[in-house]
């Protein structure tokens, strides 16, 4: 099963707090552009993985789940059909992995 975990926080937040393994960082302000108009070749070069297809499962997270909900809506607006928002996001994940 192919899925993509997207961290929509800013890079300085990830440096400070860490990230979920195998996630890619696409800050919220860039989600629509990256998932919408970025060519597949550029996506592959930037994130070292294939650009998600419209039915790829995409799980968005941020710090608590608010920005990731916006990112999820942006992806839905772009035609992605299998998106999820990780409620609790980083705070939830970090609390379970300590």
C-alpha positions, 0 to 999 in steps of 0.5 A: 500500500502506497501512502504519503505522510506530509508534515505541513509545519515550517522547517524551523518547527521540525528542527525544534521538535522533530518529525514522524519518520518517512514524512515529507515537509511541505509547509502549509503555504506550499501544499496547493502549489506542490501537489497541484502544479509542481511537475512530477520530475521536480517533486521526485527530485525535491522529496525523493519519492513519486508525486502522489496520484489522485487516489494515493493515501495522503496523511497530513499532520502539523502540531495539533491538527489545525493546519493539517486540516487546511492542507487536507482541504487544499488537497481535496480541492485539487482532486485528491480522493484519499486524504486524511488529517492526523488529529492530534498530529505531532503532539499525539505522535510524540506523546506515544513515542517517548 
